[in-house]
């Protein structure tokens, strides 16, 4: 290793001056990741060797703010490209070991030997910074994944609330499956937005595919019906099942003042759709 640095230079300069040795040592410490370096570079445009040096320099130079920002940036990049967390953990631990190796080599070349309090302070400083990087990386990775899952779930929920225009003023919303507190919020958002954008005057909501709803969801649904009316749209409910009606009766909840109720969707469509005679 080169030892041509000046006494005023710190370990950061030593790492940069011996970049090739640093990289070789790092690759030898992370065998599993070493074989994936090119794949990760192509898949996520992430240069592991360059980023490893960047992390090491932030650690030894006590650049805490930059280290945290870099960790969060890395977390997003790994989450965005669905890269394996096990590789990242192995890689950072390899950086930790390589950095300690270089600290030892630096002191050996300088003819220094850290003992007692000086060594423990260095150990705490280096390891705390590496751990800080890992903590912020995993938090950023997790936050990004959570937001992505939330966004995907919201997309799926919106697709499960299909408002179908059947004329210039009438639309149908067939609801199927379980309606929980999360989905009822999606229904509220989609219904009110589509009434405004599509200019719906009558919204037929078919509940024949809904076997049951919790009381709090029924109450929320009633509020949605009130909102529909406030927007100048008439709500029509079809397909109420006996089990759901029984629960509403016992809970003292009724849709009568907010919406008209009909038997089946087919009957209701015949009433609301005027089919022009063929010429």
N, C-alpha and C positions, 0 to 999 in steps of 0.2 A: 504494500500500500504506500501511496505517496505521503511524504511527510514534509512537503515544501511550503506548508502554510505558515503564516506569521503567527507569533505568539498572541497577537491581538485578535486573531480570528477564533471563532467558537466552533463547536462541533458541527454546526450547520455547514460551514465552509468545508470541513473535512469530509462530510457526506457527499457534497456536490463534487469535490475534487476526486473522490473515489467512487463515482456513480456506478461504473461497471462492476466493481467489486461488491458494492451494495446490492445490486440487482442479482448477481450470481449467488450471493449468500442468501438472499431472500427466496430465490427460486429453489434452492436446496432445502430451505426450511418449510416450503409449502408445495410438496410434491404433487398433490392432487390438483391444486389450483394451477400449477405451472403448465400442465397439459391442456388447460382450458383458456389460457390467456388470449390466444388468437380468436377463439370462438366468442369470448366475451367482448372483445374489441369489435368484431364484426356484428355481433347481435345488438349490443347496446352502445357502441362507440365509446367504450370505457377503457382507457389505457391504464391497466392495473399497475404497471411498473412506474409510470409517471405519477400516478396518484399516490403510490406508496411513498415515494420520495417527498411529495408534497405534505403528506401526513407527518412523516418523520421530522420535517423542517418546522412545521407548526408546533410539534411537541417540544423540540429542543429550544425553540425560540420563544416559547411561552405565548404563542399567538392564540389566546383562548377564543376570542370572538371569531377569528377566521377559521379555527378548528371546528367550532360548533356549526358555523354556516356551511362548511365543507361537508361535515357529517350529514347534515340535513339534505344537502344537494345529492350526496351519494345515496342516501336512503330512498329518495324519490326516483333516482335513475335505476336502482336495482329493482324497486317495486314496479316501475313502469315497464321494464323489460322482463319481469318475472324471473330474475336471476336467483340462483340457489343461495339461501342464507347460509348454509353450511360452508360454502366456498368463501363467503365474505368473512365469516368468523375465523376460519382457518387462515385466511390471508392476513387479517389484522393481527392475529396472534403471532404469525410469522414475522410481521413487521416489528412487533414488540421485541421478539427474540433477536432479530437482526439489528435493531437499534441498540440493544444492550451490548451486543457483540462489538458494535462500532464505538460505543462509549468506552468499552474496555480497551480496544485498540488505540483509541485517541489518548487515553491516559498512559498506556504503555509507551507509545511513541514520545509523548511529552515527558516521560519519566516521573509521572505522578501516580500516587496511590491513594484513593479515597478511603478513609476509615471512619468508623464511628458515626457521629452525627451528620457529617458531610455526606456520607454514603446513603444514609437513611433518608435524608432530605431529597437527594437526587432520585432515589428509588420511588419515593412518594410522588414527586413531581412528574416523573416520566409515566409511571403506571396510572396515576390519576388522570393524566391527559389522554392516554390511550383508552382508558375506560370511559372517559367522558365522550370521546369520539364514538365508541360503540353504543353507548346509551342513546345519544342523539340520533345516530344512524337508525337504530331499531325503532325509536319513537317515530321518526320521519317515515320509515318504511311502513310501519303499522298504520299511521294516519293516512298515508296515501292509499293503502289497500282498503281501509275502511271507507274512505270517500268513494273509491271506485266501486266497491260493492253496493254502497248506498245509491250511487248513481245508476248502476245496473238494475238494482231492485226497483228504483223509481221508474225506469224505462219499462220494465216488465209490468209493473202495476198500471202504468198508463195504457199499455197495450191491452191490459185486462179490463179496461173501462172503455169499450168501443161504442162511441156515440155514432149511430148510423142515420144519416138523413134519409127519409123516405119520401119527402116532398120538399117544396120550398119553405115550408113552415113547421113541418112535423119531423121529429127524430125519435129514434128508439135506442134505449140503453138496456141491453140484456145483461143482467148480473148473474154470475155463476160462481159457485164455490164459497169458501169461507170469507166472511168480511170481518176483519179485526179492526182494532183502533188505528192501525197504520193505513190499511187500505181505505177506510172510510174517509181519511184525510185526502187521499189521492182522488177518490170519487168526488169529494167536494171541490177540489181544485179543478179537475177536468170538466165537471158539469158546468160550473159557473163560467169558466173561461170559454167553453164551446158555445154556451147560450149567447154569449156576447159576440163571439167571432162568426158563428154560423147564422146568427139571427133567428134562433129557434123560438117559435111561439108556443109549441106544445111538445113536451118531452114525455114520452111513454117509457116508464121504467118497469121492466119485467123482472119480477123476483121469483119466478117459478124455479129457478136454479139455485135458490138460497133456501136451505133447510132450516137454518137457525141463525140467530144473531144474539150477542150478549145485550143486556138491557142498556148499558152505556152506549153501545153502538147504535141501537134503535133510537135512543134520544138524540144522538148526533145526526142520524139520518133524517129525523124530523126537522132538525134545524136546517139541514140542506134543503128540504122541501120548502121551508119558509124563505130561504134565500132565493130559490128558483122563482117563487111568486114575487118577491121584491124586485126581481129583474124583469117583470112583465111577462113571464112565461108560465103557462099552465102545466102542472105536473099531473100525470096520470099513472097510477100504480096498478099493475096487473100481476096475476099469478101468486098472490099471497097464500102461503101454505098454512094449513090448520095449526101446526105446531107453533109457527111464528105468531099467528093471530092469538093463540092461547096465551103465549108469553106476554104479548102486548096488553091483553086484557088484565092479566094479573099485575102487571107493572103500572097500569093506569095510563098507558101511552096510546094515542090514537093519531092517525094521519088524516082524519076526515076534514079538518079545517084547513089543511095545507094542500091536499091533493084529492083528486077524484079516484075512486078505486073501481076496477073492473075485474071481470073473471079471468079471461085468457087474453093473451097477446093477439091471437088470430082474430077474435071477435072485435077487439079494440081497433085493430088496424082497418077492419071493414067499415067501422063507424067513422074513423077520422080521415080515411083516404077516399077522395073522390076520384073515381076512375072515369076519365072522359070516354064517351062512346066513340067507337071507330067510325071514321068518315067513309 
